[in-house]
Amino acid sequence: MEVPSPPRKGRLSPTLALATLSAAFGSAFQYGYNIAVVNTPHKVLKAFYNDTYFARHGTPLGETHMLLLWSCTVAVFPLGGLLGSLLVGGLVDTCGRKGTLLINNIFAIVPAILMGVSKVAKAFELIILARVLLGVCAGISYSALPMYLGELAPKNLRGTLGTMTEVFVIVGVFLAQIFSLQAILGNPTGWPVLLALTGVPALLQLLSLPVFPESPRYTLIQRGDEDAARRALRRLRGWADVEDEIEEMRVEDQAERAEGRLSVLNLFTFRPLHWQLISIIVLMAGQQLSGVNAINYYADTIYTVAGVAANQSQYVTVGAGVVNIVMTGVSAGTVEWLGRRLLLLVGYGICGSACLVLTLALLFQSAVPGLSYLSVVCVFSYIAGHSIGPSPVPSVVRTEIFLQSSRPAAFMVDGAVHWLTNFIVGFVFPSVQEAMGAYSFIPFAAICLLTAVYIYVVIPETKGQTFVEINRIFAKRNGVEIPEPEGAADAEPHTSPPTKGTSF
């Protein structure tokens, strides 16, 4: 009797690697680049706002009006991200995962042109409008990209490829910090080019991504084209026998044909996905409310108190960017070895500890001058901890804990939580910091602790498991039983809703 060979582990074939590079660089880069690109040259941009206003009205902008305009410039980006996250569900179902990423480049190229001509046109309003559109671009890519990469990857590489979303976000942040240096483009003559560079990755993606396959899962389950899905899998895996993966998709397709698609409204009332829904909300809220943006906002003040000259703080910021890239790379390289849970728990532990020590350092640094340098160490430690787990790993987990029928709706909820909490921290933290001073980091330490406790108690380890196995683990916690389909022990379980729904 012939003994069946064990299932072959997927490998990073050239097609899979290049598809990941094209998708991630053209999409996640936009998010990271546009978060950071206005930070370092903010004085130059404010001067442009003031000069433009003076040329129109004959009087300079008052301090209140300047604050309002600049707050709009910064705040409209996450609000655009929220809008993009609400659009993504319908787009990925109608146009496909790859198709959505390609269409999304419109929201990068048009703003790049608007910002590039804003100085010549003497219209700072073009920058604000462009930031809204770039937010939409980031909101769509932040959900569509991990969905695409997670559905391309074999199960033993899902973690590594899933972290590429955050890796390229960080690359975008870092390059924005480099290009924003006064000696490069962060000056009165170079800033239009600096802002317009965001269109370059979009153009590269438009040229490269069309040659790579659409998500095989989308192709088979939602388009019903099994032959095209098989061809895509063969290209992505680098071998001809892909029937085991095709069979998993086929059984899930049968369940979805019988029971319809899952909408966002169904998601909140559908018991078999109760804990999955809570988990993505906690992961996204914890990621943003744990203080990562507040640390970034407060970093310049900490560097100044520590004795770093104002004109040198931009280089310290670049150093923090290097730490961010290195530690995110460490996470990408170890997520399939150490697992998702451990990286999340260690990351939140480091972040919470850094917030506590930073509070003490800020409180006592006037009495003990050497503690001011400890504050800088705390900032770098926090960035390292967040880069290990809370930043990259949720992109992996949110893809793994939902099946094809529920993933678009889940990512709409996930994106909405991400962008709302991002906006809340950016809007509220300055007031909190003014009221609480050094103690403003204590709530962040508490959120780190609570999020870590939730992860430890609720979220299972998902490395090396199929979507089916992960779903069955959650089924026990949800108090439901998922029967195995006949003749397909490893097929996707059926957790589709009992009624049909739209993408929203």
C-alpha positions in Angstrom: 0.0 0.0 0.0 1.4 3.4 -1.0 2.0 5.7 1.9 0.9 9.3 1.0 3.6 11.8 1.1 3.4 14.6 3.7 2.0 17.9 2.4 4.7 20.0 0.8 5.6 23.3 2.6 5.2 26.4 0.5 8.3 28.3 -0.5 9.0 31.9 -1.5 9.0 31.4 -5.2 10.2 34.3 -7.4 6.6 35.0 -8.5 5.4 35.2 -4.9 8.3 37.3 -3.8 7.9 39.8 -6.7 4.1 40.0 -6.3 4.6 40.8 -2.6 7.2 43.4 -3.4 5.1 45.1 -6.0 1.9 45.1 -3.9 3.6 46.1 -0.6 5.9 48.8 -2.0 3.2 50.4 -4.1 0.5 50.4 -1.3 1.8 50.2 2.3 4.6 52.6 1.4 1.9 55.3 0.7 0.6 55.0 4.3 4.0 55.3 6.0 5.4 58.0 3.7 2.4 60.3 4.1 2.3 59.8 7.9 5.8 61.2 8.3 6.4 63.5 5.3 4.9 66.7 6.8 6.5 66.3 10.3 10.1 67.5 9.8 9.4 70.3 7.3 6.3 71.6 9.1 7.9 75.0 9.6 8.6 75.3 5.9 5.1 74.3 5.0 3.6 76.7 7.6 5.7 79.5 6.0 4.2 78.7 2.6 0.7 78.8 4.2 1.4 82.2 5.7 3.0 83.7 2.6 0.1 82.5 0.5 -2.5 84.0 2.9 -0.5 87.3 3.0 -0.4 87.5 -0.8 -4.2 87.1 -0.9 -5.3 89.3 2.0 -2.4 91.6 2.8 -2.2 90.4 6.4 -0.4 87.4 7.9 -2.2 84.4 9.3 -2.9 84.7 13.0 -1.6 82.1 15.4 -5.1 80.6 15.8 -5.8 80.4 12.1 -2.4 78.9 11.4 -3.0 76.2 14.1 -6.4 75.5 12.6 -5.1 75.1 9.1 -2.2 73.0 10.2 -4.4 70.8 12.3 -6.7 70.3 9.3 -3.6 69.3 7.2 -2.6 66.6 9.7 -6.1 65.4 10.8 -7.7 65.0 7.4 -5.3 62.1 6.7 -6.8 59.7 9.2 -10.3 60.9 8.4 -9.6 60.0 4.7 -8.3 56.7 6.0 -11.6 56.1 7.7 -13.5 56.7 4.5 -11.1 54.4 2.6 -11.7 51.6 5.1 -15.4 51.9 4.6 -15.0 51.6 0.8 -12.7 48.6 0.8 -15.3 45.9 1.4 -17.3 46.6 -1.7 -14.1 47.1 -3.8 -12.4 43.9 -2.9 -15.5 41.9 -3.6 -16.3 43.6 -6.9 -12.9 44.3 -8.3 -10.8 41.7 -6.6 -7.9 42.1 -4.2 -5.3 43.0 -6.9 -7.8 45.0 -8.8 -8.6 47.1 -5.7 -4.9 47.8 -5.2 -4.5 48.9 -8.8 -7.6 51.2 -8.7 -6.3 52.7 -5.4 -3.3 54.2 -7.2 -5.7 56.9 -8.4 -5.8 58.2 -4.8 -2.0 58.4 -4.8 -1.2 59.8 -8.2 -3.8 62.6 -8.3 -2.7 63.9 -4.8 0.9 63.8 -5.9 0.1 66.1 -8.8 -1.9 68.4 -6.6 0.8 68.8 -4.0 3.5 69.1 -6.7 1.8 72.1 -8.3 0.5 73.7 -5.0 3.4 76.1 -4.7 3.2 77.3 -8.3 -0.6 77.6 -8.0 -0.1 79.4 -4.6 -2.9 77.3 -3.1 -2.3 75.6 0.2 -5.9 74.2 -0.1 -4.5 71.7 -2.7 -2.3 70.2 0.0 -5.2 69.8 2.4 -7.4 68.2 -0.4 -4.5 66.0 -1.4 -4.1 64.8 2.2 -7.7 63.7 2.3 -7.2 61.7 -0.9 -4.0 60.2 0.4 -5.9 59.1 3.5 -8.4 57.3 1.3 -5.5 55.6 -0.4 -4.0 54.5 2.9 -7.3 53.3 4.3 -7.9 51.1 1.2 -4.4 49.7 1.0 -4.2 49.1 4.8 -7.1 46.6 4.4 -6.8 45.3 0.9 -3.0 44.7 1.0 -2.9 42.2 3.9 -6.0 40.5 2.5 -4.2 40.0 -0.9 -0.9 38.9 0.7 -2.6 36.6 3.2 -4.5 34.9 0.4 -1.4 34.5 -1.8 0.8 33.0 0.8 1.0 29.3 1.8 0.2 28.7 5.5 3.9 28.4 6.5 4.7 31.8 5.1 1.5 33.7 6.0 3.1 35.3 9.0 6.2 36.6 7.2 4.3 37.9 4.2 1.6 39.3 6.4 4.2 41.5 8.2 5.2 43.0 4.9 2.4 45.5 5.2 4.0 47.0 8.3 7.5 46.6 7.0 6.8 48.8 4.0 4.8 51.2 6.1 8.0 51.7 8.2 10.1 51.9 5.0 7.8 54.7 3.9 8.2 56.5 7.2 11.9 56.1 7.1 12.4 57.4 3.6 10.1 60.3 4.4 12.3 61.2 7.3 15.4 61.0 5.1 14.0 63.0 2.2 12.6 65.6 4.7 16.0 66.5 6.0 16.7 70.2 5.3 19.8 69.3 3.3 17.8 67.2 0.9 14.2 68.2 0.2 12.8 69.6 3.5 13.6 73.2 2.5 11.7 76.1 0.8 12.6 75.0 -2.7 12.4 71.2 -2.4 9.2 70.6 -0.5 6.9 70.3 -3.6 9.0 67.5 -4.9 9.1 65.9 -1.4 5.3 65.8 -1.3 4.9 64.7 -4.9 7.3 61.7 -4.5 4.4 59.7 -3.1 3.2 59.2 -6.7 6.3 57.3 -7.8 5.5 53.9 -6.0 2.0 54.1 -7.4 3.3 54.4 -10.9 5.7 51.5 -10.4 2.8 49.4 -9.1 0.6 50.2 -12.1 3.4 49.0 -14.3 4.3 45.8 -12.4 1.4 44.4 -10.5 -0.8 43.6 -13.5 1.6 40.8 -14.5 1.1 38.9 -11.2 -1.9 36.7 -10.3 -5.1 37.8 -8.6 -5.8 36.1 -5.3 -6.5 32.4 -6.1 -9.1 32.3 -3.3 -10.9 35.2 -4.7 -10.7 33.8 -8.2 -12.2 30.4 -7.3 -14.7 31.3 -4.5 -16.0 34.7 -5.7 -15.4 34.5 -9.5 -16.0 30.7 -9.8 -13.0 30.2 -12.1 -11.3 27.1 -10.8 -8.9 26.8 -13.8 -7.7 30.3 -13.3 -7.2 29.7 -9.6 -5.2 26.6 -10.3 -3.0 28.4 -12.8 -2.4 31.2 -10.3 -1.5 28.7 -7.6 1.0 26.9 -9.8 2.7 30.2 -10.6 2.8 31.2 -7.0 4.0 27.9 -5.6 6.4 26.9 -8.4 5.0 23.4 -8.8 2.1 21.7 -10.6 0.3 19.7 -7.9 -1.8 22.3 -6.0 -4.9 20.1 -5.6 -4.8 20.1 -1.8 -5.3 23.9 -1.7 -7.9 23.8 -4.5 -9.9 21.3 -2.5 -9.9 23.5 0.5 -11.2 26.4 -1.5 -13.8 24.2 -3.4 -15.5 23.1 -0.2 -15.7 26.6 1.1 -17.1 27.7 -2.2 -19.9 25.1 -1.9 -20.8 26.4 1.6 -20.9 30.0 0.4 -23.0 29.2 -2.7 -25.6 27.7 -0.4 -25.6 30.4 2.3 -24.5 33.7 0.7 -22.0 36.4 1.7 -21.5 38.0 5.1 -22.2 41.7 5.6 -20.9 44.1 8.2 -24.3 44.2 9.9 -24.4 40.3 10.0 -20.9 40.3 11.5 -22.0 42.0 14.7 -24.9 39.5 15.3 -23.3 36.3 14.0 -22.4 34.1 17.0 -19.8 31.9 15.3 -17.6 35.0 14.7 -18.2 36.7 18.0 -14.7 36.4 19.5 -13.0 36.9 16.2 -14.8 40.3 15.9 -13.9 41.3 19.4 -10.3 40.2 18.8 -9.7 42.4 15.8 -11.3 45.4 17.6 -9.0 44.9 20.6 -5.9 44.4 18.4 -6.5 47.5 16.4 -7.6 49.7 19.3 -4.7 48.4 21.4 -2.2 49.1 18.6 -3.2 52.8 18.4 -4.3 53.5 21.9 -1.1 52.0 23.4 0.6 55.4 22.7 2.7 54.9 19.5 1.5 58.1 17.9 1.7 60.0 21.2 5.3 58.8 21.7 6.1 60.1 18.1 4.4 63.4 18.8 6.2 63.9 22.1 9.6 62.6 20.9 10.9 66.1 19.8 10.1 67.6 23.2 11.9 64.7 25.0 14.9 65.1 22.8 15.0 68.9 23.5 14.8 68.4 27.2 17.6 65.8 27.0 19.8 68.5 25.5 19.6 67.6 21.8 19.9 70.8 19.8 16.7 71.7 17.8 18.6 71.4 14.5 20.0 68.0 15.4 16.7 66.4 16.6 15.8 65.6 13.0 18.8 63.2 12.9 17.8 61.6 16.2 14.4 61.1 14.5 16.1 59.3 11.7 17.9 57.1 14.2 14.5 56.2 15.7 13.4 55.3 12.2 16.4 52.9 11.8 15.4 51.2 15.1 11.9 50.9 13.7 13.0 49.2 10.5 15.4 46.9 12.1 13.0 45.6 14.8 10.2 45.3 12.3 12.6 43.2 10.2 13.3 41.1 13.2 9.6 40.5 13.7 9.1 39.5 10.0 12.0 37.1 10.3 10.9 35.4 13.5 7.1 35.5 13.4 7.0 31.9 11.9 9.5 30.7 14.5 8.4 32.4 17.7 4.7 32.7 16.8 2.2 35.6 16.8 1.2 35.4 20.5 4.8 35.6 21.9 5.8 38.6 19.7 2.6 40.4 20.7 3.0 39.7 24.4 6.8 40.7 24.4 6.1 43.8 22.4 3.3 45.1 24.7 5.5 44.2 27.7 8.3 46.4 26.4 6.0 49.2 25.5 4.2 49.2 28.9 7.5 49.1 30.8 8.9 51.9 28.6 5.9 54.1 29.4 6.3 53.6 33.1 10.0 54.3 33.1 9.5 57.3 30.8 7.0 58.7 33.3 9.5 58.4 36.2 12.3 59.9 34.1 10.2 62.9 33.1 9.1 63.5 36.7 12.6 63.4 38.2 14.9 64.6 35.4 15.0 68.1 36.8 16.4 66.8 40.0 18.6 64.2 38.4 19.9 65.6 35.1 21.2 62.3 33.8 17.6 60.9 33.7 16.9 63.1 30.6 19.0 60.7 28.6 17.0 57.8 30.0 13.9 59.5 28.5 15.5 59.1 25.0 16.3 55.5 25.8 12.7 54.9 26.7 11.5 56.4 23.4 13.8 54.1 21.5 12.8 51.1 23.6 9.1 51.8 23.1 9.6 52.1 19.3 11.5 48.8 19.4 8.8 47.0 21.4 6.0 48.3 19.2 7.9 47.3 16.1 8.4 43.7 17.3 4.7 42.9 17.9 1.9 45.5 18.2 2.7 47.2 14.9 3.3 44.3 12.4 1.6 41.2 13.9 -2.1 42.3 13.9 -2.0 42.5 10.1 -1.2 38.8 10.1 -3.7 37.7 12.8 -6.7 39.7 11.3 -6.2 37.8 8.0 -5.9 34.4 9.7 -8.9 34.4 12.0 -11.5 35.1 9.3 -12.6 33.0 6.3 -13.2 34.2 2.8 -16.9 34.9 3.3 -16.4 37.2 6.3 -12.9 38.7 5.6 -14.0 41.8 3.6 -16.6 42.8 6.2 -14.2 42.1 9.1 -11.5 44.3 7.4 -14.0 47.1 7.1 -14.6 47.0 10.9 -10.9 46.6 11.5 -10.0 49.5 9.3 -12.7 51.8 10.8 -11.4 51.0 14.4 -7.8 51.6 13.3 -8.4 55.0 11.7 -10.8 56.2 14.4 -8.4 55.4 17.2 -5.6 56.9 15.2 -7.5 60.2 14.9 -8.6 60.2 18.5 -5.0 59.9 19.8 -3.8 62.6 17.5 -6.6 64.9 18.4 -6.8 64.3 22.1 -3.3 63.6 23.3 -2.0 67.2 23.1 -4.7 68.3 25.6 -4.2 65.2 27.8 -0.4 65.9 27.8 -1.0 69.5 28.8 -3.3 68.5 31.6 -1.4 65.5 33.0 2.2 66.2 32.0 4.5 63.3 32.5 1.6 61.2 33.9 0.0 61.2 30.5 1.9 58.0 29.7 0.3 56.0 32.6 -2.9 55.4 30.6 -0.8 54.0 27.7 0.9 51.6 30.1 -2.5 50.4 31.4 -3.8 49.9 27.8 -0.6 47.8 27.0 -1.3 45.6 30.1 -5.0 45.1 29.3 -4.3 44.3 25.7 -1.6 41.8 26.6 -4.0 40.1 29.1 -6.7 39.8 26.4 -4.2 38.3 23.9 -2.9 35.8 26.5 -6.4 34.7 27.5 -8.3 34.8 24.2 -6.2 34.8 21.1 -4.7 31.3 20.1 -1.4 30.7 18.4 -2.1 30.6 14.7 1.3 29.9 13.1 1.4 26.9 10.8 -2.3 26.3 11.0 -4.9 26.4 8.2 -7.7 28.9 8.3 -9.9 25.9 9.1 -8.0 24.9 12.2 -7.9 28.4 13.5 -11.6 28.8 12.9 -12.4 25.6 14.8 -10.4 26.8 17.8 -12.5 30.0 17.9 -15.7 28.0 17.4 -15.2 26.3 20.8 -14.9 29.7 22.5 -17.9 31.0 20.6 -19.9 28.0 21.9 -20.7 26.6 18.4 -19.8 23.4 16.7 -18.4 23.3 13.2 -18.9 20.0 11.5 -16.2 18.7 9.1 -17.6 18.5 5.5 -17.8 14.9 4.3 -14.7 13.8 2.5 -12.8 16.9 3.3 -11.2 16.7 6.7 -9.1 19.8 6.1 -11.7 21.8 4.2 -12.7 25.2 5.3 -15.5 25.0 7.9 -18.7 26.7 7.1 -19.3 29.8 9.2 -21.3 31.8 6.7 -24.3 33.7 8.0 -27.8 32.2 7.5 -28.9 35.1 5.3 -27.4 36.8 2.4 -26.0 40.3 2.8 -24.2 43.0 0.9 -20.7 44.1 1.5 -21.9 46.6 4.1 
